Amino acid sequence: MTRHPLASQTDMLLMRLSLARAAGNDAAGRTLVTSLLDGRALDPAQLGALSAAAPARIDLTQAAAIAKRRVAAGVAAPRDQLDLAWTAWNAGDAKGAAAGLDEHLATAPTDLPALRLMADVQARLGGERAARPWLDRALAQTPADSKARVEILEKLGRRSEAVVLVETLRSEMPRDRSLAALHARLLIAQGQPGRARTVLAQ
């Protein structure tokens, strides 16, 4: 099919991409996505088809490129701005991440992962004081009995509350090593390395 004279036409590439997705051939899919993102014009329907048929394990730069094209075309999915924010954050671009998060949170103000990322972004840009309002908002959206709540309480400096909650969670899930590590870290922060060693030895 690659030798067909129409093989490089957009609709043919999209059909081949769909076939690669159906076959679970992510490597072929990524190659086809590269061809489709070569600067050619893609109408909204074609962008939709590209998004739907993109490989399950897509390259992160390709995912960001698709999201940017959808945003530019006015057909962005709800999480496109969040994906772009993560891409910027992972590239060390805190200002770019903040811009993407502003857009996303304008339409999804209670999105917990976005609020937590915004807190990290603001901490990078303006320090703990800038992060605090975002941590407070994230805390309001966090389930009462959750590891995420412990982590946010810790970032807010409410370590005593965090220790009480992590101890409750550990009584319910005693074999969860990630909770044990979190508990030990909190104890060390409170100046109790001996208790932390006991926790890790259990």
C-alpha positions as CSV (number, residue, x, y, z in Angstrom):
1,M,0.0,0.0,0.0
2,T,2.9,2.3,0.7
3,R,3.9,2.2,-3.0
4,H,0.5,3.2,-4.3
5,P,0.5,6.6,-6.0
6,L,-2.1,7.9,-3.6
7,A,-0.4,6.5,-0.5
8,S,0.7,9.9,0.8
9,Q,-2.7,11.5,0.4
10,T,-4.2,12.5,3.8
11,D,-7.3,10.2,3.5
12,M,-5.2,7.2,2.6
13,L,-2.8,7.9,5.5
14,L,-5.8,8.1,7.8
15,M,-7.2,4.8,6.6
16,R,-3.8,3.2,7.0
17,L,-3.6,4.7,10.5
18,S,-6.9,3.2,11.4
19,L,-5.8,-0.2,10.2
20,A,-2.6,0.1,12.2
21,R,-4.6,0.9,15.3
22,A,-7.0,-2.0,14.7
23,A,-4.0,-4.3,14.3
24,G,-2.3,-2.9,17.5
25,N,0.8,-1.9,15.4
26,D,1.9,1.2,17.4
27,A,5.2,1.5,15.6
28,A,3.5,1.7,12.2
29,G,0.9,4.1,13.7
30,R,3.6,6.5,15.0
31,T,5.2,6.5,11.6
32,L,1.9,7.4,10.0
33,V,1.2,10.1,12.5
34,T,4.6,11.6,11.6
35,S,3.5,11.7,8.0
36,L,0.2,13.3,8.9
37,L,1.9,16.0,11.0
38,D,4.3,17.0,8.2
39,G,2.7,20.5,7.9
40,R,-0.2,19.5,5.7
41,A,-3.6,21.1,6.2
42,L,-6.0,19.0,8.2
43,D,-9.7,19.9,8.4
44,P,-11.6,19.3,11.7
45,A,-13.0,15.9,10.5
46,Q,-9.5,14.8,9.6
47,L,-8.1,16.0,12.9
48,G,-10.9,14.0,14.6
49,A,-10.0,10.9,12.6
50,L,-6.3,11.3,13.4
51,S,-7.1,11.6,17.1
52,A,-9.3,8.6,17.1
53,A,-6.9,6.4,15.3
54,A,-3.7,7.5,16.9
55,P,-1.7,4.7,18.5
56,A,-2.4,3.7,22.1
57,R,1.3,4.2,22.9
58,I,1.8,7.5,21.1
59,D,5.0,9.5,21.3
60,L,4.5,12.4,23.7
61,T,5.7,15.0,21.2
62,Q,3.2,13.7,18.7
63,A,0.4,13.8,21.3
64,A,1.3,17.4,22.0
65,A,1.4,18.3,18.3
66,I,-2.1,16.8,17.7
67,A,-3.4,18.7,20.7
68,K,-1.9,21.9,19.4
69,R,-3.5,21.3,16.0
70,R,-6.9,20.7,17.6
71,V,-6.7,23.8,19.7
72,A,-5.7,25.9,16.7
73,A,-8.6,24.5,14.7
74,G,-11.1,25.2,17.4
75,V,-11.9,21.5,17.9
76,A,-10.0,20.9,21.1
77,A,-11.0,18.1,23.4
78,P,-11.5,19.0,27.0
79,R,-8.2,17.7,28.1
80,D,-6.1,19.1,25.2
81,Q,-5.0,22.1,27.2
82,L,-4.1,19.9,30.2
83,D,-2.0,17.7,27.9
84,L,-0.2,20.8,26.5
85,A,0.3,22.1,30.1
86,W,2.0,18.7,31.0
87,T,4.1,18.9,27.9
88,A,5.3,22.4,28.8
89,W,5.9,21.4,32.4
90,N,8.0,18.4,31.4
91,A,10.0,20.5,29.1
92,G,10.8,23.0,31.9
93,D,8.4,25.7,30.6
94,A,6.5,26.7,33.8
95,K,5.0,29.8,32.1
96,G,3.7,27.7,29.2
97,A,2.3,25.2,31.6
98,A,0.5,27.9,33.6
99,A,-1.0,29.3,30.3
100,G,-2.4,25.9,29.4
101,L,-3.7,25.3,32.9
102,D,-5.5,28.6,32.9
103,E,-7.3,27.6,29.8
104,H,-8.2,24.2,31.1
105,L,-9.3,25.3,34.6
106,A,-11.5,28.0,33.1
107,T,-13.8,25.2,31.8
108,A,-12.9,22.5,34.5
109,P,-12.3,24.4,37.7
110,T,-12.5,21.3,39.9
111,D,-10.1,19.1,38.0
112,L,-7.9,17.7,40.8
113,P,-4.8,16.7,38.6
114,A,-4.9,20.1,37.0
115,L,-5.1,21.9,40.3
116,R,-2.2,19.9,41.7
117,L,-0.1,20.6,38.7
118,M,-1.0,24.3,38.9
119,A,0.2,24.3,42.5
120,D,3.5,22.9,41.4
121,V,3.8,25.4,38.5
122,Q,3.0,28.4,40.8
123,A,5.5,27.1,43.4
124,R,8.1,27.1,40.6
125,L,7.1,30.6,39.4
126,G,6.4,32.4,42.7
127,G,7.2,30.2,45.6
128,E,5.1,28.6,48.3
129,R,2.9,31.6,48.8
130,A,1.8,31.5,45.1
131,A,1.1,27.8,45.3
132,R,-1.0,27.9,48.5
133,P,-4.3,29.0,47.0
134,W,-4.1,26.2,44.4
135,L,-3.2,23.7,47.1
136,D,-6.3,24.8,49.1
137,R,-8.5,24.4,46.0
138,A,-7.0,21.0,45.3
139,L,-7.6,19.9,48.9
140,A,-11.2,20.8,48.6
141,Q,-11.5,18.4,45.7
142,T,-9.5,15.6,47.3
143,P,-11.3,12.5,48.7
144,A,-11.2,12.5,52.5
145,D,-9.4,9.2,52.9
146,S,-6.8,9.2,50.2
147,K,-3.1,9.3,49.7
148,A,-3.5,12.4,47.6
149,R,-5.0,14.2,50.6
150,V,-2.0,13.3,52.7
151,E,0.4,14.7,50.1
152,I,-1.5,17.9,49.8
153,L,-1.7,18.4,53.6
154,E,2.1,17.8,53.7
155,K,2.6,20.5,51.0
156,L,0.4,22.9,53.0
157,G,2.6,22.3,56.1
158,R,-0.2,20.6,57.9
159,R,2.0,17.6,58.8
160,S,0.3,16.6,62.0
161,E,-3.0,16.1,60.1
162,A,-1.1,14.3,57.3
163,V,0.4,11.9,59.8
164,V,-3.0,11.1,61.4
165,L,-4.5,10.5,58.0
166,V,-1.6,8.3,56.7
167,E,-1.8,6.2,59.9
168,T,-5.5,5.7,59.3
169,L,-4.8,4.7,55.7
170,R,-2.1,2.3,56.7
171,S,-4.4,0.6,59.3
172,E,-6.7,-0.1,56.3
173,M,-3.9,-1.0,53.8
174,P,-1.0,-2.3,56.0
175,R,0.9,-3.8,53.0
176,D,0.9,-0.7,50.9
177,R,4.7,0.2,50.8
178,S,4.1,3.6,49.2
179,L,2.0,4.6,52.2
180,A,4.8,3.3,54.5
181,A,7.3,5.4,52.6
182,L,5.1,8.5,52.8
183,H,4.5,7.9,56.6
184,A,8.3,7.6,57.1
185,R,8.9,10.8,55.2
186,L,6.4,12.7,57.2
187,L,7.9,11.4,60.5
188,I,11.4,12.4,59.4
189,A,10.1,15.9,58.6
190,Q,8.7,16.1,62.1
191,G,12.1,15.2,63.6
192,Q,11.2,11.5,64.4
193,P,13.7,9.4,62.5
194,G,13.5,6.6,65.0
195,R,9.7,6.2,64.4
196,A,10.4,6.4,60.6
197,R,12.9,3.5,60.8
198,T,10.3,1.5,62.7
199,V,7.7,2.2,60.1
200,L,10.0,1.1,57.2
201,A,11.1,-2.0,59.1
202,Q,7.5,-3.3,59.5
